[in-house]
Amino acid sequence: MPWWTDHPRVGGEHTPEQLEDVSFSAPVLCLLAGDTERPGLLAYISGLRFIQIEPFDTQAALATTELLHAGHSWAAAHAIHAARPSADHPTGRYLLTLTPEIYEGTGIQAVHPDQ
């Protein structure tokens, strides 16, 4: 399940003070997919104050259509869309994921948390 952040240094262990300027977002479709494997995950994540849930709205649906046709899953397509540059995030966002290899060739910066 991917997470996005604007902060370039998210890997490794950090104190709460070091993470005060870090913001995390979680794509709702990724959370839904994760919830099928771990029931209650979406409800748990939605209760965390430091994680914003990224909605899957009409704009996201229109932007991810090409990714779905290219063979990406709904969850991956939503993550890729949200990690790409936008008006709110002109340089894009880092995609924190345990499976960065599935995002190769998509033009986003996918990193493993241990990197």
NORFENCOR-V604137 format. One record per residue. SS is DSSP state (a for helix, b for strand, c for the rest). BURIAL is # if it has 16 or more other ideal C-beta (glycine too) atoms within 10 Angstrom, else .. D_LAST is the distance of its C-alpha to the last C-alpha in Angstrom with 1 decimal. Layout:
ss: <SS/SS>
burial: <BURIAL/BURIAL>
d_last: <D_LAST/D_LAST>
This chain:
ss: <c/c/b/b/b/c/c/c/c/c/c/c/c/c/c/c/c/c/c/c/c/c/c/b/b/b/b/a/a/a/a/a/a/a/a/a/a/c/c/c/a/a/a/a/a/a/c/c/c/c/b/b/b/b/c/c/c/a/a/a/a/a/a/a/a/a/a/a/a/c/c/c/c/a/a/a/a/a/a/a/a/a/a/c/c/c/c/c/c/c/c/c/c/b/b/b/c/c/c/a/a/a/a/c/c/c/c/c/b/b/b/c/c/c/c>
burial: <#/#/#/#/#/#/./././#/./././././././././././././#/#/#/#/#/#/#/#/#/#/#/#/./././././#/#/././#/./././././#/././#/./#/./././#/././#/#/././#/././././#/./#/#/#/#/#/#/#/#/#/#/././././././././#/#/#/#/#/#/././#/./#/#/././#/./#/#/#/#/./././.>
d_last: <16.4/14.5/14.4/14.7/14.2/15.6/13.4/10.8/8.9/8.4/5.5/7.4/11.1/13.5/17.2/19.1/20.4/17.0/16.4/20.0/19.2/16.5/18.0/16.9/18.9/19.2/21.2/24.4/24.6/21.2/22.5/25.8/24.3/22.3/25.6/27.4/25.3/25.1/28.2/28.1/24.4/25.6/28.1/25.7/23.1/26.0/27.1/24.0/24.9/21.5/20.7/22.8/23.7/23.8/27.2/28.1/31.1/33.4/31.4/28.3/30.6/32.0/28.8/27.3/30.4/29.4/26.1/28.1/30.5/27.7/26.8/23.9/24.4/25.6/22.4/20.2/22.8/22.8/19.0/19.3/22.4/20.9/17.8/20.2/21.9/24.9/27.5/25.6/22.2/23.3/20.0/18.5/15.8/12.1/12.1/9.8/10.5/10.5/12.1/10.7/13.3/16.2/15.5/15.8/18.8/19.2/18.4/15.7/12.1/10.4/6.6/5.5/5.5/3.8/0.0>
